[in-house]
């Protein structure tokens, strides 16, 4: 595993699930980690658990995103890694979608991620180095009935990662994305045992993935061991899609 000693990593949406697992993995690898979440108290508590710094941030507030990243860069002197994990998952059939459902999903998953990347890249350009990892989804690559807007938002992130990699590479900044399959987090808590069993039956490894397994891949992409990897969307789905 890459050594992140002396590096500063920001994890948006870092208070739960894959985001928190990634923040913990980066902290264990030596990074100074700043995790963000909508609720200040939750962010502070979760950060304390792993020896990180917690900051309240709603990524749909672009002005707040810019201010928070400026403050992080000023207080810590640099930003080396961004893991853009903040996102929402709302299901809904196309005929039942509301304006609020569409706006919330796209403003959080797409616009919130883009603004976060923009803010982090500005700090990274000063050092002419950095690594950015976006949290996509296998749904964004393959689609799924009942998740059309969510799938569209994650597909947008895949395209954005590739475009940003081409643009920011000249500044020494790498941009990649991961596309997890069905992972054991609170996002699938409402799924029935029957649904999860069907998923296992169609997954090559015959099980659900864990947040820690995804975090390990993200940490690899963020570190120097992946120094010649950029513009990739890496599936982490146990063979759900082959």
N, C-alpha and C positions, 0 to 999 in steps of 0.2 A: 504494500500500500504506500502511496505517496506520503511524504512528510509535509505537513502544512504548517510547521512551526514558523512563526513570523508572518503568517499570512492572515488576512482578514476576510472572513466569509459572511455574506448576508444571505439569510434564508427567509424569503417571504412565505407567509402561511406556515410558519415553523412551529406552531403550538400543538399540532396534532398530526397523526397519521404519518405519511411519507415525509412530510416536511420536518416534523420533529425527529424522526428516525435519522434523517440526513443531517440535521443540526447536531445531533448527538455523535454521529459518526465523524463529522468534521472536527468537532471539539476533541474527541478521543485521538484524532490524528494530529493534534497540535495547533489547530487553527484558533484564532480569536473569532468567536461566532457571535453574530448579532441576528437574533431571530425576531420576526415580526408577527403580529396577530392583531385582529380588530380590537380585542379587549386588552387594555393596559395591564390589569391585574393578572389575567391569565398568562400574558406574555412574560411578565416578571417571574411568576411562579415556575413556569415551564423552563425558563432560561436558568433559573437558580438550580434546577435539578441536574443540569449538565454543565454548569460552570460557564454559562454564556451570558450575553446581555439581551434583555428583552425590551422591545419597543412597540408601542401601539401604532398600527398603520392600517388604514383602509386603502387598498391599492386602486380603488375606483376614484379616489381623490388625488388627481394628478399633482396638484400643488403640494399636498402633503408628502407624496412620494418624493418629489424633488427636494423638499426641505429635509426629510429624514435622511436621504442618501448624502446630501451635502454635509449634514451634521456628522454622520458616521465617518465620512472621509476626512473631515476636519479633526474629529476627536481621536481617530485611530491612525491617521496619516495616509491611509490607502484603502482601497477595496480591491481584493484580488479575485474573489469568487462571488458569483451570484447564482443562487439556486432559486428560480422563480416557481415556487410551489403553491402560491395563493390561488385558490380557485373554488368554484362551486359546482355541484352536480345536482341538477334538477331534471327529472324525467318528465315526459309529456308527449302524447301523440300530437302529430302535426295539426290536426283539426281542433285541438283543445288548447293550443299555445296562446298565452296572453302576452300583451305588449311588455308587461313587467317581467315575465319569465325570460323573454328574448333579451330585453335590455340588461337585466341583471347578469345573465350568463355571459353575454358578450362584453359588457363593461368590466367584469371581473376577470374572466379567463383570458380575453384577448387584449383589450385596451390596458388593463391593469398590468399585464405582463410586459407589453410593449413599452409603457412608460417606465417600468422598473428597469428594463434593459437599457433604455435610453439614459436613465440617471446613473446606473452603474457604469456604463461604457464611458461616460464623461470622466469619471474618476480613474478608470483603468487606462484611458488614453494618456494620462499624465505619466504613467509608468511604462506605457507601450507594452503592456502585458495584462492578461486576465483570462478567466474562464467563466463562461456562462452556461448553465444547464437549465433548460425549460422542462416543465412537467407536462408532457402530452398524455396521450392515452391510445391504447390499441383501437378504441372506438373511433378515434380520429383518423385512423388508417383504414379501417374496415367498415365503419358505420354500424348502427344498431337501431332496430325499431324501438320507438319510444324515447330515443335520446338524440333526436335530430339536431337540436340546437347545441347541445353539449358536444356532439360529434363534430359539428361545424366549427365550434370554438377550438377544439383540439387539433383539427386539421389545419386551421389557420396558424396555430403555433408551430406546426411542422414546417409549413411554408415560410413562416417568419424566421425560424431558426436557420434554415438554409440560406435565405436572403441576407440575414444579419451576418452569417459566417463569411459570406463573400465580401461584404462591405467592411467588416471590422477586422478581417484577417490582416490587412495591411498595417493595422495598428497593434498587431501581436495579440489580438483577442480572439479566443476560440469560442464558438457557439455550437452547442449540441442540444439534443432533446432526448428524453426517454419516453417510451410508450408502454406503460405498464398494462398488464391484463387485469384480471380480477385479483385484487389484493385485500388481505384481511385488515381492513380499517373500518372506522365508523361509517364510511360512505356506503358500505354494503350491509350495514347492520339490519336494515329493513328487509333484506332479501330472505325469502323462505329457504328452509333446508332443502326443499325439492329443487329450487332453482340452482342453489349452490352445488348440489349433487350432479345436476345436469352439466354444469360448467366443468366440474372435475372429470366427468366421463368423456368430455370432448377435449380435455387438455392432455397433452402427451405425458406430462409428469403426474397426472391424476391427483392433483391437489391445488389448493389455493395458495398464492404467493404471500409473502410477509413484507411488511414495510421495511424491515431491516435488509431484506434481500435487494429491494429496489435502492435503498440508501447506499449500499455497497457499490452498485453500478454507477450511481450518480457521483459518488466520491471518487471513483476511478476516473470518470470523464472530467471531473473538476481538477484533478491533480496532474502532476508532471508526467506520470506514467502514460498519460494519453496526450502527450505534447504535440503529436502529429495527427490528432483526430479532431476534425471540425466539420460542421455542416451535416452531421449524421443524426438520424432518428433511430434509436436503438430500442427494439422491442424487448420487454421483460415480462413474458406472459406464459412461461412454462410450456410453450408449444401449443398454446390455444389456437394460434394462427400459423399454419405451415403451408 
